[in-house]
Structures are given as structure tokens and as C-alpha cells.
Amino acid sequence: MESILCVNIPVQMISCTDTNGKITPIRFRFRDKTGELITVTIDKVLSENQGSCRSGINFSCSAVLHGSRKTFTLWYNYFAHEWHLSRLCV
């Protein structure tokens, strides 16, 4: 379980963007410290927070990961079109 606790790492994301440009993250995957590919299906988006510099948006989300509920923060950079797992609460 400790191997998944790496943060600030790039993730492959599946998201939905509606006709107004609202982004909703759905599922993502990443490689943990051991190199294992971890897939996470997001159960709920708890909050969205656009940064003060308006270069991206933080999504606070929850999902079941290895049998227990976790909350985490995903960061989407508008200009680079990149997603990162920036925080995982244990």
C-alpha cells in the first residue's frame, strides 16, 4: 500500500468536458513507485478550485483504492494540457 503514496506525479486521465467547457474527471491511471500501473475510478468530485493565477484547476475527489476510501487532489494545467496527482490523503 505504501507504494501508491507518491504524489505530484503525471497521470493519464479520462475526463468529460461539457458544451460550456466544464471539465469532470472520471478515471485516471499512473505508475506507482514500484512501476505497477494503478487505475482509479473517481466516485465523487468533492470540490473544484481554480488557482489564483488561472493556469489550471484543482479537483478534490474520492475513490476506493486498494479496498479503502481515499481523498486526493488532481491538478489540470490548462496551458500544458497535463494532469497530475498532487495530493493523496491516507
C-alpha positions as CSV (number, residue, x, y, z in Angstrom):
1,M,0.0,0.0,0.0
2,E,2.8,2.4,0.8
3,S,4.0,2.2,-2.9
4,I,0.9,4.2,-4.1
5,L,1.6,7.2,-1.9
6,C,3.8,9.0,-4.3
7,V,2.4,12.4,-5.2
8,N,2.9,15.2,-7.7
9,I,3.1,12.7,-10.5
10,P,1.7,12.8,-14.0
11,V,-1.4,10.7,-14.6
12,Q,-3.3,9.5,-17.7
13,M,-6.8,10.9,-17.4
14,I,-10.2,10.2,-18.8
15,S,-12.4,13.2,-18.3
16,C,-15.6,14.7,-19.8
17,T,-15.9,18.3,-21.0
18,D,-19.4,19.7,-21.5
19,T,-20.5,22.2,-24.0
20,N,-19.8,25.1,-21.6
21,G,-16.2,23.9,-21.0
22,K,-16.7,22.4,-17.6
23,I,-14.3,19.5,-17.0
24,T,-15.2,16.5,-15.0
25,P,-12.5,13.9,-14.2
26,I,-13.8,10.3,-14.5
27,R,-10.9,7.8,-14.3
28,F,-7.1,8.0,-14.2
29,R,-4.1,5.8,-14.1
30,F,-0.5,6.2,-13.0
31,R,2.6,4.1,-12.2
32,D,3.4,3.8,-8.6
33,K,6.9,3.7,-7.0
34,T,7.3,0.0,-7.9
35,G,6.2,0.6,-11.5
36,E,2.8,-1.0,-11.1
37,L,0.1,0.6,-13.2
38,I,-2.7,1.7,-10.9
39,T,-6.2,2.6,-12.3
40,V,-8.5,4.7,-10.2
41,T,-12.2,5.3,-11.0
42,I,-13.4,8.5,-9.3
43,D,-16.5,8.0,-7.2
44,K,-17.2,11.7,-6.5
45,V,-15.7,15.1,-7.2
46,L,-15.9,16.8,-3.8
47,S,-14.8,20.3,-5.0
48,E,-13.2,22.4,-7.7
49,N,-10.8,25.2,-7.1
50,Q,-9.4,27.4,-9.9
51,G,-5.9,28.7,-8.9
52,S,-5.4,32.4,-8.4
53,C,-3.1,32.5,-11.4
54,R,-5.8,30.8,-13.6
55,S,-3.3,28.4,-15.1
56,G,-5.3,25.4,-14.0
57,I,-7.8,23.8,-11.7
58,N,-7.6,21.6,-8.7
59,F,-10.2,18.8,-8.2
60,S,-10.7,17.3,-4.8
61,C,-12.0,13.8,-5.4
62,S,-12.7,10.5,-3.6
63,A,-12.4,6.9,-4.7
64,V,-11.9,3.4,-3.3
65,L,-8.2,2.5,-3.7
66,H,-7.0,-1.0,-2.5
67,G,-10.1,-1.5,-0.6
68,S,-10.3,1.7,1.4
69,R,-11.8,5.1,0.6
70,K,-9.2,7.8,-0.2
71,T,-9.4,11.5,-1.0
72,F,-7.0,13.1,-3.3
73,T,-6.3,16.2,-5.3
74,L,-5.9,16.2,-9.1
75,W,-4.4,19.2,-10.9
76,Y,-5.2,20.1,-14.5
77,N,-2.9,22.6,-16.3
78,Y,-4.8,24.5,-18.9
79,F,-1.8,25.5,-21.0
80,A,0.2,22.3,-20.9
81,H,-3.0,20.1,-21.1
82,E,-1.5,17.9,-18.3
83,W,-3.0,16.1,-15.3
84,H,-1.1,15.5,-12.1
85,L,-1.9,13.7,-8.8
86,S,-0.9,16.4,-6.4
87,R,-2.1,15.1,-3.1
88,L,-3.3,11.8,-1.7
89,C,-4.8,11.7,1.8
90,V,-4.4,8.5,3.7
